[in-house]
Structure formats: C-alpha cells, structure tokens
Amino acid sequence: MTTDRPPDSAADNDVEARHHALLSLHALSGTISDFDPKLVPDFRASSPGNALRTLAEASEQEVPISARLAVLYNLMQAGLPQYESYEHEYRLLAESVAAARGLDVDQLLSDVNESATAPPGADRPPFRTTRSGQALPHHETAFIGENVCTTKKVKVGGLNATWVFSEFETDAPFDGVADWVDPRNWPQRGPLLFKRMDLVGAARPVNITPPGGLPPLGNEHWHGVFHEQVQLLRQLNTLLHCDYWRDGVRAAGMTYELDLSLDDQIHVDRGFLLVNNAGPVRRVKALKMVGFTEQGWDRVATWVCPFWTDWVRRAVEGGNSSTPTTPTHTPPGDAGTRRPNPFGDSLDAWAKFFGDSARTYLDLFQDVTSRMSSSSYSAGDWLNDGTRYWSQLAKDWARAWANGLDTLDEVSREGLDAGIMPPGASREPARGAATAMAAPASIETSEGTTVPVPGIDPSARPVCSDLVSIEAGGATIASANVVVATQTLEGGTPGVRVHTTDTSVPPGLYVGRLQRPDGQLIAPVQLYLSRASGT
C-alpha cells in the first residue's frame, strides 16, 4: 500500500509544521499542561510568533476556522502570553478568521476577550452568544471554551493504549450527524485529523443487511476495509475493519478495529461512533482507543484533544445548540468510576427499615416511662399503652408478612435478581444484583450504557431483548445475560442502565430493544463493548 506522495515530501513537512504549531500554542495557553517537546520525536520547536503565523497563513482546509478560534480563545484565557513581543502575529491569526467570515477583527478580539476573561463570579457569555459568535456557523463555535474530550490510560489485550471519548447533545439534524458517523466522510468532516479514508478492494462497501432489513439491524448495514491516513504530529497509515449501521431516523452507529498498521506504528486502534435521535436533541458518543508500538508515543497520545475536538465539532453542522454531557461510558474497572455494589442498596435499605421500626418502639417506651413516674398514671393508662404497643407490633408484622409474600412471588418468577428489599422500598436498586455479583464481570467492572427514558415508571421492570453485534457475522448477547436497572440520571431524568455479564463475546456495538415484560417496546438500546480495562 502506497500513499499519493512520498512521506518525506515538502507537503508532508508542511502538515507536520502546522500540527506542531497548533500543539505548541495550546501548550502555551496551558490547555496541555504536561506538554514536553522532548517527548515528541522530531518536534519542530519555534517561537510563539512563528507558530501564530503558520496557522494564520494556512488554508481553511489545512487549519479550519474552528481550530483557529479555539486556540485564540485559549490563548486569550491565558492572558495572551508574550503579547508584547508578538502582538502583530496574534492579530494576524485573528485577521485570518475575520477576513474569511466577513467579521470586524477588532469586534472579534473584543468578543473573544469578553467570553474568555470574565472576572470570577461574573457571568461569562459563551463565545457563540457574542456578536461575532452569532455571525459564525454553529459548528465553528461549538465547544469553544468547553471540554468535550476525555482521555484515560487503559489496557487493551494487555497492551497500553489511550482512551479518547466524547459525549454530547446537539440539535443538529439527524441526517447530518449520521453522515458524520459514516467513515467515508471523515476526511471532509475532519480535515485537520483525517487525510484519507479510502475503501480497499471494492468499489463500495459490502451490504450485510438481512433480507427485509429486519430489526434490530435497521435499514442500512454494511462492512468495509479502509485505508485510513491520520495526521497526529506524525502520519499514521492503517487498514481499518469498519462496520456501519443505521436504523432509519432513530439511530446510526459504526465500529472500527485495526486490521493492519501499514507503517508498524500502532498496535491498538479500536472504537465506535453512535448517534441516537431523542426528540429535540441528538445524543452522540465517540470513542477511540489507540496504542503505539513506541512507548514514547503512548505518553503523548493524550495531546490529541485539540485535533479530535475539531473533528467532533463537524458533527453538529446545521445546528444551533450543542452541549457536552458527563460521560456515561467509562473503561471497565476505571479507578473512581466504579458503580455501587447493588447488594449495598439492599443492606442500606434494610438497615434503615429496622432503624425506623426500632425508633417507633423506643418512642413508645420513652413516653410510657415518663408518664409512669407521674402519680396520676393508672391501670387504665397501662392497658391503653399496652394496646398501642401490641397494635403497632401487629401492623409491622403484617407489613413484613405482606412484603414477604410479594417478594416470594417475584422471586419465584425472576429468581434472586428480583431484588430483596424491605417494606415500602423500591426493589429497582437491587434488581440484577445476584446475576451481577455472580458473574466475573460484575456491575463494578463490566461495561454498560445508560439510556435516558423520560417518563418511565420505576416499577416498569424493563427487560432487554437479545443484543446483536453490528459486525459482519456478529455475535449475539442473550437477553438472559443482560442486566437492566432503572435509575435517575443526571438532571433528574429517569433512565435505564444496561450492562452484560457475558465475558465471552468479542468487542463491538450490540443493538437491541428495551421492552416491558409483555413485549411492549420502551426504547432502542445500543451497548458498546471495548474489552478495555482501566489502569
């Protein structure tokens, strides 16, 4: 496999120079706090002035307007480091944005400054709401001043890798986001990062949709191997095994897996993209796990965020509002993100129940003893107090007995996964506990996904269908190996947490449906398994 030009061509050198300039300016602004040029082989160190000029003089295809705005914002937030020495070059960068979009450069600088440097406690208007920001396309201002890129160190098959993840909501049209998910469009939607994405060995991807497009595999489903060329400080050439799936206007997703590193620079390249149509917004997730054969490159992989974020911005073209959300997908076993043991919910609930019950009798006893010290306390009072005591005891036993009968009925249908909870407490937090704890991949360490389901009743007892991989000839996760539990999500939205106890299935994106026990559809569900582990 050869590229269109020799790797030592002047054009390639120019690409590297622009990437090194962008990286060095983000480091100067403090957004890459651990930047050490000595860790980057063949890094081209230059003054801030030369770096600013390099970006300002590049074409839009080479350095998009959004990338220039992001670094200008970060530099402004840092107080324009060394501004006295490089005022002219700072202005050149701002002029390259203003001239391309018909803006007044002084107004642009004023708006960036207003958004980036508001004093503590003052309202800091997002740049997109300023006069200049409103005059620009939404995707060029999205996520400016916001963090939509999370990086972590992980292990994949025992190999070191970096986990790069984004999750956000946008009002951009679904079709546009679904096109961004399609790997054939990555060089157009992310030119700073992707230089080519060419299908290998065929004129078009291989259609793998079952006859009739039967659910859950949607109405578009294909497989292909692509020659991917990525520019991340140095050029990387790989063959990627890609699978794409789309379910009408409801959801679209793709997965990719390394087939071959053409230049022998990486040994892990795995991830997925996913968009769900959720009424007024589209919910989007994007994951890349990359591991390098040279240990030094693994140390610098976390610096990918400026390039990755600029590609993510292109997902929201045509929208007006986009917001990063708290990541709901983390590496299994990642420190600090372990989910609570579900048996802990049961124990806490029972402790509270017994504590509350005991409090009732302590209050009764205290009342009786205080009145017995009075000379007016009579035999009639003793009889009345005894009646109160035995009446309360009878009520508690009746509640416990009724709860026990209900619990036994549910356990007879669902086993111990029904959740054993005290009277008056929801069983939902404890559902699936037995399965989760019995399996090697417990709820603390297994990968799962969260599905917002507005309006769902916590007592709905949702179940999951079999989950089918979108990979060509993909595996199936039996519904018996899928644990489902309702929970309240961030912001108070009701939702469902889904994870699998099946450790035998390969990585990939698995799709299916959440439904009621009677089979009524609640929501589609997609579960990605990375088979990575936190470090």
C-alpha positions in Angstrom: 0.0 0.0 0.0 1.4 3.4 -1.0 0.4 6.9 -0.4 -0.2 9.6 -3.0 3.2 11.3 -2.2 6.5 10.3 -0.6 6.4 10.5 3.2 9.4 13.0 3.1 7.7 15.4 0.7 7.5 19.1 1.3 3.7 18.8 1.6 4.0 16.3 4.4 6.6 18.5 6.2 4.2 21.5 5.9 1.4 19.4 7.5 3.6 18.4 10.4 4.7 22.0 10.9 1.1 23.1 11.2 0.3 20.4 13.7 3.3 21.2 15.7 2.4 24.9 15.7 -1.2 24.2 16.9 0.1 21.8 19.6 2.7 24.3 20.8 0.2 27.2 21.1 -2.3 25.0 23.0 0.6 24.1 25.3 1.5 27.8 25.6 -2.1 28.5 26.7 -2.0 25.8 29.4 -4.7 23.6 27.9 -2.0 20.9 27.6 -0.4 21.2 31.0 2.1 18.3 30.7 3.5 19.2 27.3 7.1 18.4 26.9 8.5 18.8 23.4 11.3 16.4 24.2 8.7 13.6 24.3 7.8 14.2 20.6 10.3 12.7 18.2 11.4 15.3 15.6 9.3 18.0 17.2 9.8 21.4 15.4 10.2 23.9 18.2 9.5 27.5 17.1 8.7 30.8 18.7 5.0 31.7 19.5 5.2 34.3 16.7 6.2 31.7 14.1 3.5 29.3 15.3 0.8 32.0 15.1 1.9 33.0 11.6 2.0 29.3 10.5 -1.7 28.9 11.5 -2.7 32.3 10.1 -1.2 31.7 6.7 -2.6 28.1 6.3 -5.7 27.5 4.1 -9.0 26.7 5.7 -8.8 23.1 4.5 -5.4 22.8 6.3 -6.4 24.6 9.5 -10.2 25.1 9.9 -11.6 28.3 11.2 -12.9 26.5 14.3 -9.3 25.3 15.2 -8.0 28.9 15.0 -10.9 30.2 17.1 -10.3 27.5 19.7 -6.6 28.2 20.1 -7.2 32.0 20.1 -9.8 31.6 22.8 -7.4 29.5 25.0 -4.6 32.0 24.5 -6.9 34.9 25.4 -8.0 33.0 28.5 -4.3 32.6 29.4 -3.7 36.4 29.1 -2.2 36.3 25.6 1.3 35.0 26.7 4.2 37.1 25.3 1.7 39.5 23.7 4.1 42.4 23.8 6.6 40.5 21.6 4.1 39.0 19.2 1.2 41.5 19.0 1.4 41.5 15.2 1.2 37.7 14.9 -1.7 37.5 17.3 -3.6 40.0 15.2 -2.7 38.0 12.0 -4.3 34.9 13.5 -7.5 36.9 14.4 -7.5 38.6 10.9 -7.4 35.1 9.2 -10.7 34.3 11.0 -12.3 37.7 10.5 -11.4 38.0 6.8 -12.7 34.5 6.0 -16.1 35.2 7.5 -16.6 38.9 6.9 -16.2 40.0 10.5 -14.6 43.1 12.0 -11.3 41.9 13.6 -11.5 44.4 16.5 -15.0 43.2 17.3 -13.9 39.6 17.1 -11.0 40.2 19.5 -13.3 42.1 21.9 -15.9 39.3 21.8 -13.3 36.6 22.4 -11.8 38.6 25.3 -15.3 39.2 26.8 -16.1 35.4 26.7 -12.7 34.2 27.8 -11.6 36.6 30.5 -14.8 37.5 32.5 -13.8 38.1 36.2 -14.5 35.4 38.8 -18.2 35.4 39.8 -19.3 37.3 36.7 -21.4 35.8 34.0 -19.2 34.6 31.3 -21.1 34.6 28.0 -20.3 31.6 25.8 -18.4 32.8 22.7 -21.2 31.5 20.5 -23.6 34.1 22.0 -21.4 37.1 21.3 -21.9 39.3 18.3 -19.1 37.6 16.4 -20.1 34.1 17.5 -23.7 34.6 16.3 -22.3 35.6 12.9 -20.4 32.3 12.5 -21.7 28.9 11.6 -22.6 26.9 14.8 -20.1 24.1 14.2 -17.2 26.7 14.2 -18.1 28.0 17.6 -19.3 24.7 19.2 -17.4 23.6 22.3 -15.2 26.7 22.3 -14.2 27.1 26.0 -15.8 23.8 26.9 -14.3 20.3 27.5 -15.8 17.7 25.2 -12.7 15.4 25.1 -11.9 12.9 27.9 -8.6 10.9 27.9 -7.6 8.0 30.1 -4.9 5.4 30.1 -6.2 1.8 29.5 -5.1 -1.7 28.7 -6.4 -3.5 25.6 -5.4 -7.1 25.4 -2.6 -6.4 27.8 -1.3 -3.5 25.6 -1.0 0.1 26.7 -3.5 2.4 25.0 -5.2 5.8 25.4 -9.0 6.1 25.7 -10.3 9.3 23.9 -14.0 9.8 24.4 -16.6 12.5 23.7 -20.3 12.6 24.6 -22.7 15.5 23.8 -26.2 16.6 22.8 -26.9 18.7 19.8 -30.0 20.0 17.9 -28.2 19.5 14.6 -30.2 17.5 12.0 -30.0 13.7 12.5 -29.1 13.1 8.9 -26.1 15.3 9.2 -24.8 13.6 12.3 -25.4 10.2 10.8 -23.3 11.3 7.8 -20.5 12.3 10.2 -20.7 8.8 11.7 -20.0 7.3 8.2 -16.2 6.8 7.9 -16.3 7.7 4.2 -17.0 11.3 5.2 -14.2 11.7 7.8 -11.7 13.5 5.6 -14.3 16.1 4.6 -15.7 16.5 8.1 -12.3 16.4 9.9 -9.5 17.5 7.6 -7.2 18.5 10.4 -7.1 14.9 11.6 -8.1 12.7 8.7 -6.1 12.9 5.4 -7.7 10.0 3.7 -10.3 7.2 4.2 -10.2 5.0 1.1 -12.2 1.8 0.7 -9.9 -1.1 -0.2 -10.6 -3.9 -2.6 -14.1 -2.9 -3.7 -16.0 0.0 -5.3 -18.4 0.2 -2.5 -18.9 -1.4 1.0 -20.4 -4.8 1.2 -24.1 -4.8 2.2 -24.8 -7.0 5.2 -28.4 -6.0 5.9 -30.6 -9.1 6.4 -33.4 -9.6 3.9 -36.1 -7.0 4.6 -33.9 -5.1 7.0 -35.3 -7.0 9.9 -34.9 -5.3 13.3 -32.7 -4.8 15.2 -30.3 -4.4 12.4 -32.1 -1.4 10.8 -32.3 -0.5 7.1 -28.6 0.2 6.3 -25.9 -2.1 7.3 -22.5 -2.6 5.6 -18.9 -3.7 6.1 -15.7 -2.5 4.5 -11.9 -2.3 5.0 -10.5 1.2 4.7 -7.0 2.7 4.3 -7.0 5.4 6.9 -4.4 8.1 7.0 -4.3 10.2 10.1 -2.1 13.2 10.9 -1.3 13.2 14.6 2.0 15.0 14.9 3.3 12.3 12.6 1.5 10.5 9.8 -0.2 7.1 10.6 -1.4 4.7 7.9 -3.6 1.8 8.9 -6.1 -0.7 7.4 -9.3 -0.5 9.5 -12.1 -3.0 9.6 -15.3 -0.9 9.7 -19.0 -1.7 10.1 -21.8 0.8 9.7 -25.4 0.5 10.8 -28.4 2.8 10.6 -31.9 2.4 11.9 -33.9 4.9 9.8 -34.0 8.2 11.6 -33.8 6.7 15.1 -30.1 5.8 15.4 -26.8 5.3 13.5 -23.5 3.8 14.6 -20.2 2.4 13.4 -17.3 0.4 14.8 -13.7 0.1 13.7 -10.9 -2.3 14.5 -7.3 -2.4 13.4 -6.6 -4.9 10.7 -3.0 -3.8 9.9 -0.7 -0.9 10.8 0.9 -0.2 7.4 3.9 1.7 8.9 4.0 -0.5 12.0 3.4 2.4 14.4 0.3 1.3 16.3 -0.9 -2.0 17.7 -4.3 -0.8 19.1 -6.9 1.1 17.1 -10.5 0.4 18.2 -13.7 2.4 18.8 -17.2 3.4 17.8 -19.4 6.4 16.9 -23.1 6.5 17.8 -26.0 8.9 17.4 -29.5 8.5 18.8 -32.4 10.7 17.9 -34.0 11.8 21.1 -36.8 14.2 20.1 -35.4 17.7 20.3 -31.8 16.6 20.5 -29.4 14.1 19.1 -27.3 12.2 21.7 -23.8 11.5 20.4 -20.9 9.3 21.6 -17.5 8.9 20.1 -14.6 6.7 21.3 -11.1 6.0 20.0 -8.6 3.7 21.7 -5.1 4.0 20.3 -1.9 2.3 21.4 1.5 2.9 19.8 4.3 0.4 19.3 6.8 3.0 20.6 6.2 3.7 24.3 7.1 7.4 23.8 4.1 7.9 21.6 1.7 6.4 24.2 2.9 9.2 26.6 1.9 11.9 24.1 -1.4 10.4 22.9 -3.4 12.4 25.4 -2.4 15.5 23.5 -4.8 14.5 20.7 -7.8 16.5 22.1 -7.3 19.8 20.1 -7.4 17.7 16.8 -10.1 15.3 18.0 -12.3 18.1 19.2 -12.1 19.9 15.9 -13.4 16.8 14.2 -16.2 16.4 16.8 -17.3 19.9 16.0 -18.2 18.9 12.5 -20.8 16.5 13.8 -23.0 19.5 14.8 -23.1 21.2 11.4 -26.5 22.8 10.8 -27.3 23.0 14.5 -27.8 26.0 16.8 -27.0 24.5 20.2 -24.6 21.7 21.3 -23.7 20.8 24.9 -21.1 18.4 26.3 -22.5 15.9 28.8 -21.0 13.9 31.6 -19.5 10.7 30.0 -21.8 7.7 30.6 -19.2 5.2 29.1 -16.0 4.6 31.0 -13.4 1.8 30.8 -14.4 -1.2 33.0 -12.6 -1.1 36.3 -11.6 2.6 35.8 -10.5 4.0 39.2 -13.0 6.4 40.6 -15.9 5.3 38.4 -16.9 2.0 39.9 -20.6 1.7 40.3 -22.0 0.9 43.7 -22.5 -2.8 44.7 -26.2 -3.4 44.2 -26.3 -5.6 47.4 -25.2 -2.4 49.2 -28.5 -0.8 48.3 -30.4 -3.7 49.8 -28.4 -3.7 53.0 -28.7 0.1 53.4 -32.5 -0.1 52.9 -32.9 -2.9 55.4 -30.7 -1.1 58.0 -32.9 2.0 57.6 -36.1 -0.1 57.9 -35.0 -1.7 61.1 -33.7 1.6 62.4 -37.0 3.3 61.7 -39.0 0.5 63.2 -36.9 0.4 66.3 -37.4 4.2 66.7 -41.1 3.7 66.9 -40.9 1.3 69.9 -38.2 3.5 71.6 -40.5 6.5 71.3 -43.4 4.5 72.8 -41.2 3.2 75.6 -39.9 6.7 76.4 -43.4 8.1 76.5 -44.7 5.3 78.8 -41.7 5.6 81.2 -42.0 9.3 81.5 -45.7 9.1 82.3 -45.3 6.2 84.8 -43.2 8.5 87.0 -46.3 10.6 87.5 -48.5 9.8 90.4 -51.6 10.1 88.1 -50.5 7.1 85.9 -53.3 4.5 86.4 -54.1 0.9 85.4 -56.3 2.2 82.6 -53.3 4.0 81.2 -51.2 0.8 81.4 -53.9 -1.0 79.5 -54.1 1.7 76.8 -50.3 1.8 76.4 -50.2 -2.0 76.1 -52.8 -1.9 73.4 -50.8 0.8 71.5 -47.7 -1.3 71.7 -49.3 -4.6 70.5 -51.2 -2.8 67.8 -48.0 -1.3 66.4 -46.3 -4.7 66.6 -49.2 -6.3 64.7 -49.1 -3.7 62.0 -45.3 -4.1 61.5 -45.6 -7.9 61.3 -48.5 -7.6 58.8 -46.4 -5.3 56.6 -43.4 -7.6 56.8 -45.6 -10.6 56.1 -47.3 -9.0 53.1 -43.9 -7.8 51.8 -42.5 -11.3 52.2 -45.4 -12.8 50.2 -44.9 -10.2 47.4 -41.1 -10.8 47.4 -41.6 -14.6 47.3 -44.0 -14.2 44.3 -41.4 -12.1 42.4 -38.5 -14.4 43.3 -40.5 -17.4 42.0 -40.8 -15.6 38.6 -37.4 -13.8 38.4 -35.1 -15.5 40.9 -32.9 -13.5 43.3 -32.5 -10.8 40.7 -36.0 -9.6 41.6 -34.4 -7.7 44.4 -35.0 -8.3 48.1 -35.9 -5.1 49.8 -37.8 -4.1 53.0 -41.5 -2.9 53.1 -42.0 0.5 51.5 -38.8 0.5 49.5 -38.5 0.2 45.7 -36.9 -3.1 44.6 -35.4 -1.4 41.5 -31.9 -0.6 43.0 -31.4 -4.2 43.9 -32.6 -5.8 40.7 -30.0 -7.8 38.9 -27.8 -8.0 42.0 -27.4 -11.7 42.0 -26.5 -12.1 38.4 -24.1 -9.1 38.5 -22.3 -10.4 41.6 -22.2 -14.0 40.5 -20.5 -13.2 37.1 -16.8 -12.4 36.8 -17.6 -9.1 35.1 -19.7 -7.6 37.9 -21.6 -4.3 37.7 -18.5 -2.6 39.2 -16.2 -3.7 36.4 -18.4 -4.5 33.4 -19.1 -2.1 30.5 -22.6 -0.7 30.3 -24.6 2.0 28.8 -27.2 4.4 30.1 -30.4 5.0 28.2 -32.5 8.1 29.1 -36.2 7.1 29.1 -38.3 10.2 30.0 -41.5 9.2 31.8 -40.6 5.6 32.6 -42.2 4.3 35.7 -39.5 2.9 38.1 -41.8 -0.1 38.6 -41.9 -0.8 34.9 -39.4 -3.6 35.2 -37.9 -3.2 31.7 -36.2 -6.2 30.1 -33.8 -6.3 27.2 -34.0 -8.3 24.0 -31.1 -10.3 22.7 -28.3 -7.8 21.6 -26.9 -8.4 18.2 -23.5 -7.1 17.1 -23.4 -4.9 14.0 -20.1 -6.5 13.0 -20.2 -8.7 9.9 -21.2 -12.2 11.1 -21.6 -10.6 14.5 -22.2 -12.3 17.9 -25.3 -12.2 20.0 -25.6 -11.5 23.7 -28.6 -13.5 25.1 -31.1 -11.5 27.0 -30.5 -13.7 30.0 -27.0 -12.2 30.2 -28.2 -8.6 30.1 -28.8 -6.8 33.4 -31.3 -3.9 33.3 -32.0 -1.5 36.2 -34.0 1.8 36.3 -32.2 4.8 37.8 -32.4 8.5 38.0 -29.9 10.1 35.7 -28.1 13.5 35.9 -30.6 16.3 35.9 -33.3 14.1 37.3 -34.2 12.4 34.1 -35.4 8.8 34.5 -33.4 6.2 32.7 -32.2 2.6 32.4 -28.7 1.2 33.0 -27.8 -1.8 30.8 -24.8 -4.0 31.1 -23.9 -7.6 30.3 -22.4 -10.4 32.4 -21.3 -12.2 29.3 -17.5 -12.0 29.1 -17.2 -14.4 26.1 -18.5 -12.1 23.3 -16.0 -10.0 21.3 -15.8 -6.2 21.3 -18.3 -4.3 19.2 -21.5 -2.4 19.1 -24.5 -4.5 20.1 -28.1 -3.3 19.3 -31.5 -4.4 20.6 -34.6 -3.1 22.4 -35.7 -2.3 25.9 -39.2 -3.6 26.4 -41.8 -4.4 29.1 -42.3 -8.0 30.2 -45.3 -8.2 27.9 -43.1 -7.3 24.9 -44.2 -3.6 24.5 -41.3 -1.5 23.2 -39.8 1.1 25.6 -36.7 2.3 23.7 -34.0 1.0 21.4 -30.7 0.2 23.1 -27.1 0.1 21.9 -24.3 -1.3 24.0 -20.6 -1.0 23.0 -18.1 -3.4 24.5 -14.5 -2.2 24.2 -12.9 -5.1 26.1 -10.5 -2.5 27.6 -9.7 -2.1 31.3 -8.9 1.0 33.3 -5.4 1.4 34.9 
